[in-house]
Amino acid sequence: MSFITVNKLWKEYGHTVVLENLNLTVEQGEFCTLVGASGCGKSTFLKMLLGQEQPTRGDLQLEGDTFPGEPDRNRGIVFQRYSVFPHLTVRQNVLMGLELEQKPFLGKLFGKARREALAKVDQMIEAVGLAHAANKWPHELSGGMQQRLAIAQSFIMRPRVLLLDEPFGALDPGIRRDMHQLILKLWRETGTTIFMVTHDLHEGFYLGTRLLVFDKVRNDPQQPEAFGATITYDLPIGQTDQQLYESIETSVSETARALSA
Ligand SMILES: Nc1ncnc2c1ncn2[C@@H]1O[C@H](COP(=O)(O)OP(=O)(O)OP(=O)(O)O)[C@@H](O)[C@H]1O
């Protein structure tokens, strides 16, 4: 049995078909990057994996059972921006998830439990390179540091599935490279299964283990909402076929033009 199974999955909003007939199996510990034109349903797919949206048709299974319909601690998500709490320091931001998990009503840990949690927090802050900023507030951090914090917040909960929605989209190229190294390190250490949306085809082509291309194979210019996107390529990362790269880039750009027309 696969870790995640996507079987004939459709997502529609009213008369608009966003995703059609998605089929996919993913093993535990894989790192899938998702690319595709803006608006073709990548975030919608992540939301279904998170439990925030339900499929219109088809199955989404985790170890053979239907995916839980509500977000839970098994699944974490990092967005492009602003997923940290502005009124908490770096340390408090990372601690908060552990406190809420162990004390859902009080939201506070005391004594030995707090000391143990703080030791884990400090280890995680160190792992993401924020030890020097542990007592800073989010507004005192650069964009890259805020994303390091958001990543620490997610990883401290040890999610089985981590969803990354363009997590590096707002960062400069140099910082992005550092973030790639960080995410690869944490992924290798934890074995978390990752799905990461990126708009950077190059990033999609070398980060992780597998590239999924979301694209429309059918398009009716008179009725653009009639057809959704599907997975048109499912490729192992590390293959360097320039012609394939260009053909995917052309196809995704054509869909992007059609969607924005
Ligand atoms: N709650 C909703 N209600 C109605 N339509 C929605 C809803 N959420 C998303 N959509 C539509 O679904 C389509 C896919 O959106 P989605 O955000 O998943 O695309 P995307 O590929 O992630 O785009 P981007 O790369 O720009 O983030 C869009 O046309 C969007 O307007």
The ligand as a MOL file (V3000), in Angstrom:
LIG
                    3D

  0  0  0     0  0            999 V3000
M  V30 BEGIN CTAB
M  V30 COUNTS 31 33 0 0 0
M  V30 BEGIN ATOM
M  V30 1 N -12.4760 28.8880 -2.5660 0
M  V30 2 C -12.5240 29.0740 -3.8810 0
M  V30 3 N -13.6780 29.3520 -4.4930 0
M  V30 4 C -13.7560 29.5050 -5.8320 0
M  V30 5 N -12.6880 29.3960 -6.6660 0
M  V30 6 C -11.4940 29.1380 -6.1060 0
M  V30 7 C -11.3510 28.9540 -4.6990 0
M  V30 8 N -10.0480 28.6750 -4.4360 0
M  V30 9 C -9.4030 28.6860 -5.6320 0
M  V30 10 N -10.2770 28.9730 -6.6310 0
M  V30 11 C -9.9640 29.0480 -8.0670 0
M  V30 12 O -9.3090 27.8540 -8.4020 0
M  V30 13 C -8.3110 28.1010 -9.3950 0
M  V30 14 C -7.0120 27.5040 -8.9390 0
M  V30 15 O -6.4760 28.2770 -7.8790 0
M  V30 16 P -5.1220 27.8890 -7.1540 0
M  V30 17 O -4.8260 28.9640 -6.1750 0
M  V30 18 O -5.2100 26.5090 -6.6590 0
M  V30 19 O -4.0890 27.9280 -8.3610 0
M  V30 20 P -2.5060 27.8920 -8.3240 0
M  V30 21 O -2.0600 27.0170 -9.4240 0
M  V30 22 O -2.0400 27.5560 -6.9550 0
M  V30 23 O -2.1460 29.4090 -8.6380 0
M  V30 24 P -0.8720 30.2800 -8.1620 0
M  V30 25 O 0.3010 29.5960 -8.7620 0
M  V30 26 O -1.1290 31.6330 -8.7410 0
M  V30 27 O -0.8690 30.2750 -6.6560 0
M  V30 28 C -8.2850 29.5970 -9.6080 0
M  V30 29 O -9.0300 29.8950 -10.7560 0
M  V30 30 C -8.9570 30.1500 -8.3790 0
M  V30 31 O -9.6260 31.3610 -8.6740 0
M  V30 END ATOM
M  V30 BEGIN BOND
M  V30 1 1 1 2
M  V30 2 1 2 3
M  V30 3 2 2 7
M  V30 4 2 3 4
M  V30 5 1 4 5
M  V30 6 2 5 6
M  V30 7 1 6 7
M  V30 8 1 6 10
M  V30 9 1 7 8
M  V30 10 2 8 9
M  V30 11 1 9 10
M  V30 12 1 10 11
M  V30 13 1 11 12
M  V30 14 1 11 30
M  V30 15 1 12 13
M  V30 16 1 13 14
M  V30 17 1 13 28
M  V30 18 1 14 15
M  V30 19 1 15 16
M  V30 20 2 16 17
M  V30 21 1 16 18
M  V30 22 1 16 19
M  V30 23 1 19 20
M  V30 24 2 20 21
M  V30 25 1 20 22
M  V30 26 1 20 23
M  V30 27 1 23 24
M  V30 28 2 24 25
M  V30 29 1 24 26
M  V30 30 1 24 27
M  V30 31 1 28 29
M  V30 32 1 28 30
M  V30 33 1 30 31
M  V30 END BOND
M  V30 END CTAB
M  END
